[in-house]
């Protein structure tokens, strides 16, 4: 296959943990050619979505791990598959990219994940599509409603709808002396909508990342266990990643969501599960592949590329 990957600058990739790097290695090992581009390289010109892309050759060298060919313009429809692997933030530029990629789809390109699906599935709010698996949740910018929610549940998590890596997430309790300023800051004085969820104490055992590939669950989850004094189970916030087999509840959630997410055009998804509850559906650039390989020997990237081959056959 001739694959294109939209990603962050190559020099920013941490090869020891990056899932996109793992996918490139798996594709390269199976004889596929890889072209890379950044978000800015995708343009609409004379009615056609094209991109300035470089063919990438992978080297067995931790410091100098690739060589690039000469940049050239290609219609996205020329590729067998285009992987959207740009990390958040999910800002207006990201949305503009999904519009361009949706136009490319209409011109024959195969985009993974589908751009319209990325837009439709806000990573926090899309859990509401599956209320049977959610913890008690409130989405609002009204401080009165947030206060009532805290009064009811006593211990909650407040988080923005557009952040990643655990940034700007607060645990708030009923008698917190900073309650007023936290609500004001989070909602930007009632002008920004936020999500409030009942605190799930099972976070101490980890915020589990379950990967779905074309609707099928990887058999292991990456449990991100908060460091001492933290409530955030994010690797970027210092959590420890421990891989574990899926529990019966994990499998139940994955089996219920997998077919529906696949039907929506979401090829690679990361479900976040704390205890028995679904807390996020990650659709932009889910990660965790290398940790699972290192700790169990299960090659998630190979599973991904094999599924991609079937999808593009």
N, C-alpha and C positions, 0 to 999 in steps of 0.2 A: 504494500500500500504506500501511497504518497500522502503523508500526514503533515498537517500544519498545526502549530501550537501557538496560541496567543498567550504570552506570559510576561512576567516582570523582567527587568533587565537581567541578562545572563549572569553578570558579575554579582548580582545580589543573591543568587541561589546558593543555599547551603546544601551541598551535595550529600552530606551525611544524614540528612533528615527529610529532604524535600521530596514530596510525592510526584511532582511533575518530572523531576530528574529520574526517579525510579521508573516512571512510565516510558520516558525516552530511552532508558537503557533496555527495558524489556522489548520495546518496539525495534530498536537497533539490533538486538540479539536475534530477532525473528526475521531480519532482512528487510525491514521497512525503511523508507527514506523519511527524514524528518526535516521540516522547514520551520523556522521560528520567526516570530514577529512580535512587536510590542503593540499595545493598544493604539498608539498614535499612527502606526503604519497601515491601519485599515482605513480606506477612504472610498468615497463614492465619486467616480469620474465618468462623465458621459453616460450616466445611467447604469454603470456597472460597478459592483463592489469589488475592489481590487486591494492587494496588500503588497507592501515592499517586504519580501521575505528572503531569508538566507538559508541555504541548506546547511545542516549541522552534522558534523562527524564527531562521534564520541571517542575520546582517548582514555586509556587506562592510566590516568595520572590524576591524583587527587588535587593538585594545584592547577594544572593546565589540562582541563578535562574535555576540551572541545576545540575544534577549528571550524571556522565559518567560511562558506563560499561567498561569492560576490552577490550582493543584494540585487534582486530583480523583481519586477512587478508581475504578479500573477492574479488572475481572477480566482476568487475563493472556490468557485465551482470546479476548478481544475484539480482540486485535491480530493482524495477519497474520503477524508474526514478532517474536520477542523475542530480542535479542542480549545475551548475557552477556559483558560487556566489563570486568568488575571486575578490576583488577590484583591479583596476589598481594600479600601472603602467602596461601598456601593453608592457612589455619588452620581451626579448628573452625567459626568463623563462616562461612567459605566453604563448608564441607561442609554446614552447616545450610541455606545458601542453595540448594545443589544438591538437597537433599531437598524443599524447598518448590517448586522449579522442576520437579522430577520429578512432584510432585503436580499441578502446573499442566498438565503434559503430559497426564496422565490425564484432565484436564478439557477437553482440546482445544487447549491452547496449543502453538505451534511454537517451540521453544527452540533457539538456535544459539550455541554447541555444545550438544549434548545433555548434560544434567546428569549422567546416569549415566556417560557416556563421559568427562567431565572427571574424575570420581572414579576411574575405572578406569585412566586413563592418567597415572600420576605422570610428571612431565616428565623426570625422570632415569631412573627404573627401567623405564619402558615401552619403552625401547630394547631391553630383553632379549626383547621379543616378536619382534625381528628380529635374531637373533644373527649372521646372516651379514654384517651391516654394522657390528657393534660392534667397538671396540678391545678388547683383553684387559681384563676388568672383574671386580671383586670387590665384593660388597655384604655388609657385616657390621658388627658392633660389637665383634668380638673382636680385641684388639690383636695377639695372636700371629699371626693370619691376615694382618693388615695388614703386619706385619713380614716375613712370608714372601713376600708379594706384592712388597714393596719389594726384597727380596733377589733375587727372580727377575728383576724388570724394571729395577731400578736407578734409575729416574726415573719418578715417578707424579704423578697429580693426585688429591687428596682433596677431596670436596665433600659437603655435606649434601644430603639428598633433598628438602628443602622450601624452599630459598632461591631468590632470583632476582637478576638483575643482577650476577652474579659475586661476590656477598657470601659470605664464609667459605670461599673456594676457596683451597687451598694446593697449591703444587708442592713435592714432597718428594723428595729424593734419598737414596741408600743411606747416605751418611755424614753426613747433616745433623746438626749438633750439637743441634738443637732437636727431633729426631725424637720423643723421648718425650713432650714437652709438647704437641707438635702432635697426636699421636694421642690423648692424654688429653683435650685440649681439644675436638677434633672429635667424639669419641665420648662426651664428658661422662662420663669414667671408665667406659667400656664400657656405658653405658645408652642411647646413641643410635646408630642404624644409619646408616652413611655409605657412599658409593660411592668406590671406588678404581679409577682407570683408568690404563693405561700412558700416559705423556706422549707426545703427538703433536707432533713438532717442526714439522710443517706449520702449526701455529698462527701462526707468523711471517708466513704468507701470508694469514691471516685465519680467523676462525670464521664460516663462511658460514651465513646464515639464508635458507632456501628456503621460500617460502610456497606452501602448497597450498590451493586454493579448491574445495570440493566434489570433492576428489580430483585436481584438475588443477593442475599446477605453473605458477607464474608463471615466465616465461622468464628472469628475472634473479634473482641472489642478492645479498644485501647481505653483503659480506665485512667483518667487523669486525676490523681489524688492531690488535693491542695496541700501546699506546704504549711508548716505549723504557723498558726495565727492568721491563716487565710481562709476565705470562704469560696474563692473562685477556683474552679477546676479547669484552668487553662494552662497549657504548657508555657505560653507567653508570660503568664503571671507566676511562673516558678513551680507549677505542679509537676509531680513525678508521673511518668507514663508507665503503667503496668498492664500488660496484655493478658486477657483472660478469655476463656470460652464464653460464648453467649449463654445467658441464663434462659430459663423457660419463658420468662416475661420478655426478655430481649427478642427472642425468636417470635413470640406472639406479635409484638409491635412491628418487627421487620416484615413478617408474613402479611400483616394487614396493610401496611403502607407500600410495600414493594411494587405490586402490580399497578396501583394507582399512580405512583410516581413515574414508573416506566411509561404508562399510557400518556402521561402529561409531557413526556419528552425529556425526563431527567435521567440521564444515563449513569452518572456518578453522584451519589448523595451520601452525606454524613449525618446520621441521626444522633442527637445527643440525648442520652437517657440517664436520669439520676434516680436511683432506687427503682420504682415501678413506673416512673413518669417520663413522658416525652417532653423535652424542654426546648429543642431547636431542630430545624431541618436545614442543614447546610447544603447549598446548591451552587455556590460560586466557585470555590476552590478547595473542596474537602481534602484533608490530609490524614496521615496516620499509617500510610502503607509501609514505610521503612521500619517503624517501630515494631509492627506486627511481624515482618520478615525476620528482623534481628532476634526477637524473643521466642518465635515459634518455628521459624523456617517456612511458614506459609507465604508464598509469593503472590501478594495481592496485585502487584503491577502486571505480572504475567496473566493473572485472571482477567484483569482489565483489558489488556491488549487482545487476548483471545476472544473476549466478548465483543470487542470493537471489530475484530476481523469478521465475526459472524454478522454483525450489524451492517457492515459495509459490503458484504459479499454480493 
